[in-house]
Amino acid sequence: MPGFLKAIREAAAAAPVNQDLVFTRRKLWDDIERTLWALETAQNHFEQATEPSLIDCYIYEWNAAQLRYQFLLRKFKNMED
């Protein structure tokens, strides 16, 4: 292994881990996973719905979940910067 890669690896191993940041990222990732599940659920319900009012309901649910998903992804990306 080249010397600079070894030095980077050793520095990363020795660097203190910010547990609050790790917890926040994990919680945010869990929110993203739940939102993906909500998107999938709304899509499945929409495909099975036959009543016009339920179709509208699932469209609103899907749109809301999609907006939340986009928001959470932006937030997660900004945490990495």
Summary of the structure (lengths in Angstrom):
residues: 81
radius of gyration: 20.2
end to end distance: 28.0
largest distance: 66.5
contacts: 183
relative contact order: 0.12
helix: 88%
strand: 0%
